Amino acid sequence: MKFILIAAALNLQITYPTEDVCRQALEEVKAQDSKAICIPKGEDKNDEMFDQFFKMVDKLQMMENQ
């Protein structure tokens, strides 16, 4: 509970990379707060763009090495 209060005071965003991790954390938090919910991070458009860029670079390098 102290962490949640500190996070709220500092405007920290508590997110989890996957739904499984989020649900694991939810089980721990529910012991302190039965109204707790789980909101996974989701996908970020910028992250997707960089991932596509790096995939393209990898493909170009593979083509160059052939």
N, C-alpha and C positions, 0 to 999 in steps of 0.2 A: 504494500500500500504506500509506503514511503517513496518508493521509486516512482509510482504513478503520480504522486503529488509533486515531486521534484520535476518530473518530465512535463507535467502540465504547467508548472510555474516557469520553466525554461523554454516552453513551446517546442519540446522535442517531439519528433514524429516517430512513433514506435511502429515499425513495419517489419514484416517477415518475408523472406525471399520466396517461400513456397507455402502452399496451403497446409501441407503436412506439418511443417515447422510451426505454423500459426496455430494449428489445432493442438499441438503438443504444448505450446505456451499457454493456450487457453485453459487446458486442464489444470495447469499449475496456478493460474490466476483465479480460476473459479473458486478455489479454496478460500481466497481472500474476498472475492466479490462475485456473488452468484449471478449478477447482471452483466458480467463481462462478455464481450463479443470478440470475434476474430475477423479481421479484415486483412487479407493477403495484400502484398505490395502491388501486384499486377505488373503489366508490361509498360515500360517507358518508351515512347516513340524515339527518343534520342538514342537509347540503348539499342533498339532495333536497327536504327540507321547505321550505327557504328559496327554492329555485328555483321550487317550486310556488306559494309565496306571492307571489313577484314576478310570476309569470305571471298570477296572479289579479288583482293590482293593475293590470297592463297591460291586461288584458281589461276591467276596470271603467272605466279611463280611456278606452279606445276607445269603450265604450258611452256614456259621458258626453258625448263629443265628437260623437256622431252626431246 
